[in-house]
């Protein structure tokens, strides 16, 4: 089964920036919405940002103005540019992809982002 592979996580100081990338390990057709979610220790997974095939975006209030989601429809990649990072942004970040074809929904294995104060 095709997997989503995230990269770009790591340790960064507060106020710094990080760019996450996500690419499928194989071909996925009829991709609709792509997005990023995150899960901090002891908390539920939450939406960070999503982007439609046409480029419409949606952001969690906590990241508006700091994070930017983008996608490459040719390579089926999705990116998350994170600026002005805060310690509360520390979490495992997961890539998500929705397709009109089975199995409809794909998740990455997650990449850790740690923001030090």
RODO-2510 file (C-alpha; in nm, 4 decimals, decimal comma):
residues 117
     n   res          X          Y          Z
     1     x     0,0000     0,0000     0,0000
     2     x     0,1181     0,3507    -0,0777
     3     x     0,2518     0,5389     0,2216
     4     x     0,2984     0,9098     0,2828
     5     x     0,6527     1,0077     0,3753
     6     x     0,7081     1,3238     0,5778
     7     x     1,0373     1,5072     0,6248
     8     x     1,1640     1,8328     0,7696
     9     x     1,0989     1,7848     1,1380
    10     x     1,3559     1,8504     1,4062
    11     x     1,4580     2,0787     1,6886
    12     x     1,4212     2,4545     1,6457
    13     x     1,4382     2,7518     1,8782
    14     x     1,1335     2,9636     1,9498
    15     x     1,0900     3,2253     1,6790
    16     x     1,2559     3,0055     1,4221
    17     x     1,1216     2,8427     1,1068
    18     x     1,0820     2,4938     0,9701
    19     x     0,9481     2,3530     0,6420
    20     x     0,7760     2,0174     0,6349
    21     x     0,7341     1,8125     0,3182
    22     x     0,5188     1,5116     0,2384
    23     x     0,5355     1,2846    -0,0646
    24     x     0,3593     0,9561    -0,1448
    25     x     0,5790     0,6488    -0,1818
    26     x     0,3875     0,5552    -0,4987
    27     x     0,1153     0,6751    -0,7312
    28     x    -0,2105     0,8054    -0,5889
    29     x    -0,4859     0,9188    -0,8235
    30     x    -0,7830     1,1518    -0,7856
    31     x    -0,6352     1,3420    -0,4930
    32     x    -0,8669     1,5961    -0,3379
    33     x    -0,7797     1,7659    -0,0105
    34     x    -0,4328     1,7461     0,1442
    35     x    -0,3427     1,8611     0,4903
    36     x    -0,1334     1,8606     0,8037
    37     x    -0,2389     1,7554     1,1505
    38     x    -0,0445     1,7441     1,4754
    39     x    -0,0543     1,5648     1,8053
    40     x     0,1146     1,6898     2,1191
    41     x     0,1862     1,4579     2,4144
    42     x    -0,1308     1,3837     2,6077
    43     x    -0,3515     1,5616     2,3553
    44     x    -0,5730     1,4578     2,0686
    45     x    -0,4652     1,4947     1,7094
    46     x    -0,5746     1,8308     1,5732
    47     x    -0,6012     1,9951     1,2349
    48     x    -0,3254     2,2393     1,1451
    49     x    -0,4021     2,3278     0,7837
    50     x    -0,5679     2,1893     0,4734
    51     x    -0,5566     2,2763     0,1058
    52     x    -0,7896     2,1753    -0,1748
    53     x    -0,6817     2,0793    -0,5229
    54     x    -0,7828     2,4252    -0,6356
    55     x    -0,5678     2,5908    -0,3719
    56     x    -0,8238     2,6958    -0,1128
    57     x    -0,6729     2,6821     0,2336
    58     x    -0,7972     2,6441     0,5885
    59     x    -0,5930     2,7003     0,9049
    60     x    -0,6324     2,6405     1,2736
    61     x    -0,6666     2,9714     1,4569
    62     x    -0,3498     2,8974     1,6532
    63     x    -0,1315     2,8975     1,3404
    64     x    -0,2964     3,1615     1,1232
    65     x    -0,0463     3,4185     1,0040
    66     x     0,2498     3,1972     1,0970
    67     x     0,2072     2,8774     0,8934
    68     x     0,1533     2,8422     0,5195
    69     x     0,0368     2,5265     0,3456
    70     x     0,1056     2,4638    -0,0218
    71     x     0,0957     2,1731    -0,2641
    72     x     0,2421     2,0499    -0,5890
    73     x    -0,0335     1,8833    -0,7909
    74     x     0,2153     1,7357    -1,0384
    75     x     0,4274     1,5584    -0,7785
    76     x     0,1378     1,5091    -0,5336
    77     x     0,3377     1,6753    -0,2603
    78     x     0,2202     1,8954     0,0236
    79     x     0,4301     2,1391     0,2273
    80     x     0,3971     2,3285     0,5519
    81     x     0,6078     2,6382     0,6030
    82     x     0,6175     2,7161     0,9742
    83     x     0,7420     3,0563     1,0880
    84     x     0,7573     3,2277     1,4269
    85     x     0,7457     2,8898     1,5959
    86     x     0,6382     2,8693     1,9588
    87     x     0,7020     2,6010     2,2221
    88     x     0,3307     2,5131     2,2046
    89     x     0,3830     2,4107     1,8411
    90     x     0,5835     2,1133     1,9658
    91     x     0,4129     1,7987     1,8387
    92     x     0,4286     1,5126     1,5957
    93     x     0,3091     1,6453     1,2616
    94     x     0,1171     1,4142     1,0298
    95     x     0,0506     1,4500     0,6603
    96     x    -0,2966     1,3567     0,5355
    97     x    -0,4342     1,3043     0,1870
    98     x    -0,7863     1,2338     0,0636
    99     x    -0,8600     1,0609    -0,2631
   100     x    -1,1826     0,9830    -0,4484
   101     x    -1,0530     0,6263    -0,4929
   102     x    -1,0042     0,3519    -0,2360
   103     x    -0,8692     0,3549     0,0258
   104     x    -0,9779     0,7225     0,0219
   105     x    -0,7649     0,8394     0,3148
   106     x    -0,3887     0,8238     0,3693
   107     x    -0,1724     0,9184     0,6668
   108     x     0,2009     0,9598     0,7073
   109     x     0,4030     0,8125     0,9920
   110     x     0,4585     1,1543     1,1477
   111     x     0,7573     1,3805     1,1943
   112     x     0,8543     1,5313     1,5290
   113     x     0,8857     1,9077     1,5615
   114     x     1,0269     2,0332     1,8897
   115     x     1,0405     2,4049     1,9660
   116     x     1,2666     2,5053     2,2522
   117     x     1,2097     2,8214     2,4541
***
